[in-house]
Amino acid sequence: MSDDAKFPVTDAVLEALAITRRGVDELLPEAEWTRKLARSAATGVPLRIKLGLDPTAPDIHVGHTVVLNKMRQLQDLGHQVIFLIGDFTSLIGDPSGRNATRPPLTKEQIQANAETYYAQAKLVLDPAKTEIRYNSEWCEPLGAVGMIQLAAKYTVARMMERDDFTKRFAAGTPISVHEFLYPLMQGYDSVALKADLELGGTDQKFNLLMGRHLQQEYGQEPQCILTMPLLEGLDGVEKMSKSKNNYIGITEAPNTMFAKILSISDVQMWKWYDLLSFKSIAEIAALKAEVAAGRNPKDAKVALAKEITARFHSAAAADAAEQDFINRSKGGIPDDIPTVELTGAPLGIAQVLKAAGLVVSTSEGLRMVEQGGVRRGGEVISDKGVKLDAGEHVLQVGKRKFARVVLG
């Protein structure tokens, strides 16, 4: 009996396939993944789904959670997700998307970052159903002989097909030999874990395909690969990045997180729903149809903001953030604004705004005053020469920035 007959593609399998494909950039090979899903459904044996992350930085933003969300969706289907911490590969440094050699981290840096990273990842994944592994478990015992045997399973010519290596070689930019080891070690992780599916960003495709190749070399069924697109930031143009200041950190205050999500465009909102929401495909389709029929798109955006804020904080915090946003929209003053104490009164308004962290420079402060974007106690300040006397002043810049300034 053929596998197709033993493991039929049922409606439940098709639904799982639709959930897998939701928001993805590529799913390769899709036919193989469909067969894996059908076999799992028929036998009750969950598939092994791997996400490897090198803890190169301690903090993550909402853009980083796109691939974690996909893991959670597959986890909710009953499959085994493996959160792999690349403590060994971090010692090499991933060359993906790099135009220069990435400096390796120390073991102490890697351990500290790994602990912080997983503490944040648990806000998305179900910790009780997540297998946590470190690739030093099998990479360190491999030893020099094992490393040589592994390196023999891939050619330099194929390694140089990698886009970033090709560009660096053509430009005369140095490529260290140890960088060739990185994709090999990442691929070997899939062998060690017997992965059925590996996830990553679009920049990880070469490394993910390496896993398929090495599994075949070691006599295993090759994994499928799934790449997720990069999430555009608040500007709707550039990918979300701290350096571009268009990000939402998952540890940001609830009120800030909620307000930032509401600032995205109506068009961008639907991509965020696909990549960040845990609502079903049917629920999102119904919501989109309601908006197309005339419902205010802001209702959908508020629902998205509340869902994401509740995920990283709590439902109560999301409700409070919504009320805070309503108060601000009506010109009200939120309760949880920071207090800044300054000395040397009287001080010029632009100087105070900068010292309170409401603007990055006095020139920006003066510009905001000129544009009517600065309020004191709810009243617009229109004179750039205003000086604030000793006492308490509640200042507002734009719609979302507040500070209670106590001048002495």
PyMOL commands that set and color helices and strands:
alter all, ss='L'
color gray80, all
select helices_A, chain A and resi 3-6+11-21+30-43+62-76+89-91+107-121+127-129+136-151+156-159+163-170+178-193+202-217+254-262+266-276+281-292+297-312+315-329+349-355+362-370
alter helices_A, ss='H'
color red, helices_A
select strands_A, chain A and resi 26-28+48-53+80-85+130-134+197-201+224-228+339-342+347-348+374-376+379-380+387-388+391-397+401-407
alter strands_A, ss='S'
color yellow, strands_A
deselect
rebuild
show_as cartoon
